[in-house]
Amino acid sequence: MVSTVLNLLKLIATILSGLGKKKKLFILIYHRVLDEPDFMRPGEVDKEVFSWQMELLAKYFNVLPLAGALERMRTDTLPSRAVCITFDDGYADNYLNALPILQKNKLKATFFIANGYLNGGTMWNDKIIETVRLVKSKKLDLKLLGFGEFDIDGNLKKTQVAQQIINTIKHLNINKRQKIADDLASRTPHVPTNLMMTDDQLVKLYQAGMEIGGHTVTHPIMAHLDQKIIEKELQDNKHYLEQLLNTTIRFFAYPNGKLEIDYKQKDVTQVKLENYQAAVSTQWGVVDKNSDLFQLPRFTPWDQSPCGFMLRMILRYKNK
């Protein structure tokens, strides 16, 4: 079995080598690197998966810092099979788990930080996930919040219900969304408050050679905000990070990141006005010389096997 997998990887690498002349840039999105698989977070990698993914990137690809990759794209000197690694939000396991694995493989990444949740804060979606996880009953009664009653008897149902609630309230007014999450979290006293990085961890992450980028203060849906609030979210976020790290914050990631759904063209203009050099979205795709520098596409490597991971890279090349 091991030899078969190795032979498949060599074949995939050969195919990638032939595609590499197209001068395209993969920007990968991660959020968390968990200690171990978590049924409530099926889309997140754990340390084991992230380790072999980074080993494959280090062996078969040219992993570049975001700034360097974009400069080499501009000067038409981008190497074949170029990849950038990015993380969104600012979870503590980025420092605790992802950083040592990146360092082991001599890789750099960019971490986009929503600073309003540092130092013990909990993002609204995490409050929902952790509350549903911790509820002991087989039913979750949310009629007072306008959502009816949910069957949460079993891990799969808990996962599905948490995601259903998240999807339902994601695009509500930011205050209403937060109130629902807070009301739900009040049903259990044990919602964790250590999911996000501390200032000290973020400083150490930066000192380890990682790029830090902006991601707003409170991770709102920018498309729904008044212009003044957007300006404040961007400016306060950038100022906080620059003061903490004593550096210039050069790159930005739009929260959620889909054009017209999560942010508008006017928000792109505002990001430019805040003196960012480039910005990334969550539009699936691969960057090339024609890509909008302030709406760079990224994609998430969902794959649970090395061969699947490598095949996705081929498909990204061919489908662009």
TABELSUL-V927859 format. One record per backbone hydrogen bond with DSSP energy under -1.0 kcal/mol. NH is the residue of the N-H (numbers start at 1). CO is the residue of the C=O. E is the energy in kcal/mol with one decimal. If there is no record, write none. Layout:
nh: {NH,NH}
co: {CO,CO}
e: {E,E}
This chain:
nh: {5,6,7,8,9,10,11,12,13,14,15,16,17,18,19,20,22,23,25,26,28,29,30,34,41,44,47,50,51,52,53,54,55,56,57,58,59,60,61,62,64,69,70,71,72,73,74,75,77,83,84,86,87,88,89,92,94,95,96,97,98,99,101,102,103,104,105,106,107,110,111,112,113,114,116,117,118,119,121,127,128,129,130,131,132,133,134,135,140,142,145,146,147,150,152,154,158,159,160,161,162,163,164,165,166,167,168,169,170,172,177,178,179,180,181,182,183,184,185,186,187,188,197,202,203,204,205,206,207,208,209,210,211,213,214,215,222,223,224,225,230,231,232,233,234,235,236,237,238,239,240,241,242,243,244,245,246,252,253,254,257,260,262,263,268,269,270,271,272,273,274,275,276,277,278,279,280,281,282,287,291,295,296,298,299,302,309,310,311,312,313,314,315,316,317,318,319}
co: {1,2,3,4,5,6,7,8,9,10,11,12,13,14,15,16,19,20,287,82,84,299,86,45,38,41,34,46,47,48,49,50,51,52,53,54,55,56,57,81,83,65,66,67,68,69,70,71,72,62,26,28,110,30,112,195,91,92,92,93,93,94,97,98,99,100,101,103,102,85,211,87,213,89,217,114,115,197,117,123,124,125,126,127,128,129,130,131,150,148,142,143,142,140,138,152,154,155,156,157,158,159,160,161,162,163,164,165,166,169,173,174,175,176,177,178,179,180,181,182,184,185,90,198,199,200,201,202,203,204,206,205,109,111,251,113,220,262,221,222,226,227,228,229,230,231,232,233,234,235,236,237,238,239,240,241,242,278,214,280,255,263,258,258,264,265,266,267,268,269,270,272,271,250,250,293,252,296,257,25,288,292,279,283,27,300,305,306,307,308,309,310,311,312,313,314,315}
e: {-2.3,-2.4,-2.4,-2.2,-2.5,-2.3,-2.1,-2.7,-2.7,-2.0,-2.1,-2.7,-2.2,-1.5,-1.3,-1.3,-1.7,-1.2,-2.8,-2.6,-2.9,-1.9,-1.8,-2.7,-1.9,-1.8,-1.9,-2.9,-2.1,-1.8,-2.2,-2.5,-2.1,-2.1,-2.3,-2.7,-1.8,-2.9,-2.0,-2.6,-2.9,-2.6,-2.4,-1.9,-2.3,-1.9,-2.1,-2.0,-2.8,-2.3,-2.8,-2.0,-2.5,-2.1,-1.5,-2.9,-1.7,-1.0,-2.5,-2.0,-2.3,-1.8,-1.1,-2.7,-2.8,-2.2,-1.5,-1.3,-2.7,-2.4,-2.8,-3.4,-2.6,-2.2,-1.9,-1.6,-1.3,-2.3,-1.1,-1.9,-1.5,-2.4,-2.8,-2.0,-2.5,-2.1,-1.8,-1.5,-2.7,-2.9,-1.1,-1.4,-2.4,-2.5,-2.6,-1.3,-2.1,-2.5,-2.4,-2.6,-2.4,-2.0,-2.2,-2.6,-2.3,-2.7,-1.9,-2.0,-1.6,-1.9,-3.0,-2.1,-2.1,-2.2,-2.1,-2.9,-2.9,-2.4,-2.4,-1.6,-1.5,-1.6,-2.8,-2.2,-2.6,-2.2,-2.3,-2.3,-2.7,-1.3,-1.9,-1.5,-1.9,-2.8,-2.7,-1.0,-1.1,-2.0,-1.9,-1.7,-2.2,-2.5,-2.0,-2.8,-2.5,-2.9,-2.8,-1.5,-2.3,-2.7,-2.4,-2.2,-2.5,-2.5,-2.5,-2.4,-1.5,-1.4,-2.1,-1.9,-3.0,-3.4,-3.6,-1.3,-1.3,-1.9,-1.8,-2.3,-2.0,-1.9,-1.1,-1.7,-1.2,-3.2,-1.0,-1.9,-2.6,-3.0,-2.6,-2.6,-2.0,-2.0,-2.4,-1.6,-2.0,-1.4,-2.4,-2.3,-2.6,-2.0,-1.1,-1.5,-2.4,-2.4,-1.9,-2.5,-2.3}
